[in-house]
Amino acid sequence: MRKTLSYAGAVLVPGGAGLLLHRWAGWTMHSPVRLPAAVALLAGLGLAVAALFAHDALFREGGSVAAALLLVAGLGAVWVEARDSRIRAEVVECVVAGEVTVTYHPTFGEGAPAEKTLYHHPLSCPGGYPTQFTAERRVAEENGTVRIAYDPAHRMDPVLESENVAHGSLVLPSALLLLSAGLSVAALAAEGREGPPLRRRGRSAP
């Protein structure tokens, strides 16, 4: 019976934590309550830490380290994909209120971020927000107009209206969490065949 509960926990910990985190992230990104981003993120991190403690308790000695790492990676991917699945609720037409400035960001060797050229557009928008829009291309000339989608609670960066689409996917986080559960189940099965871990045997020795 205890072994069956352990197997169930190995699946429910990553699955349940992933579902709860996705619901929480989605709610904080779209809720009219406008919860501060820092509070939302801290609560999400708290849920991830609770899932890790549950994983450790399930295995008593930490279990499969690889499963724990995949659990963390999967929950991080859940947060990112939940954020990207939301669209900005408001659209405003703004005027480019000054000269567009350009900054260059070179790369610094292998493995560094790719070289970028950024165009900074000062904006005059009804309501006063946003005041600037940065893109990797010039979207309008001085005194030109541009339609910007934004989150009234400022939880997400403004984007062009044409790019205000949901593109989050649960494929990657689901794969990571399923793999974490699979490794946990495999670790439990191996523990049953090989006997108790060495650290527990060492503690009980005289």
ZIZIFEN-V75980 format. One record per residue. RES is the residue in one letter. PHI is phi in whole degrees, -180 to 180 (NA if undefined). Layout:
# ZIZIFEN-V75980
[[RES | PHI] [RES | PHI]]
This chain:
# ZIZIFEN-V75980
[[M | NA] [R | -63] [K | -65] [T | -63] [L | -65] [S | -65] [Y | -62] [A | -62] [G | -64] [A | -60] [V | -89] [L | -74] [V | -62] [P | -67] [G | -66] [G | -66] [A | -64] [G | -63] [L | -65] [L | -64] [L | -67] [H | -65] [R | -64] [W | -65] [A | -62] [G | -63] [W | -66] [T | -67] [M | -81] [H | -125] [S | -74] [P | -69] [V | -66] [R | 59] [L | -62] [P | -56] [A | -58] [A | -64] [V | -66] [A | -61] [L | -66] [L | -63] [A | -65] [G | -63] [L | -64] [G | -61] [L | -65] [A | -64] [V | -64] [A | -61] [A | -65] [L | -66] [F | -64] [A | -65] [H | -63] [D | -65] [A | -66] [L | -61] [F | -99] [R | 66] [E | -121] [G | 102] [G | 60] [S | -77] [V | -64] [A | -60] [A | -65] [A | -65] [L | -65] [L | -67] [L | -62] [V | -63] [A | -62] [G | -65] [L | -69] [G | -62] [A | -66] [V | -60] [W | -63] [V | -63] [E | -70] [A | -65] [R | -63] [D | -75] [S | -86] [R | -104] [I | -111] [R | -71] [A | -82] [E | -120] [V | -127] [V | -136] [E | -97] [C | -116] [V | -107] [V | -72] [A | -93] [G | -171] [E | -69] [V | -78] [T | -99] [V | -124] [T | -124] [Y | -112] [H | -124] [P | -72] [T | -85] [F | -127] [G | 105] [E | -64] [G | 89] [A | -80] [P | -57] [A | -65] [E | -62] [K | -134] [T | -118] [L | -113] [Y | -110] [H | -104] [H | -105] [P | -72] [L | -121] [S | -119] [C | -122] [P | -57] [G | 90] [G | 84] [Y | -141] [P | -79] [T | -100] [Q | -153] [F | -134] [T | -113] [A | -144] [E | -87] [R | -151] [R | -80] [V | -94] [A | -166] [E | -88] [E | -57] [N | 74] [G | -80] [T | -110] [V | -147] [R | -97] [I | -115] [A | -97] [Y | -146] [D | -95] [P | -56] [A | -88] [H | 61] [R | -86] [M | -133] [D | -68] [P | -63] [V | -137] [L | -63] [E | -56] [S | -67] [E | -104] [N | -84] [V | -127] [A | -80] [H | -134] [G | -73] [S | -138] [L | -93] [V | -63] [L | -64] [P | -61] [S | -64] [A | -63] [L | -65] [L | -71] [L | -65] [L | -65] [S | -61] [A | -63] [G | -63] [L | -66] [S | -65] [V | -63] [A | -64] [A | -64] [L | -65] [A | -65] [A | -66] [E | -62] [G | -66] [R | -82] [E | -99] [G | 89] [P | -66] [P | -60] [L | -63] [R | -64] [R | -71] [R | -65] [G | -65] [R | -69] [S | -88] [A | -72] [P | -70]]
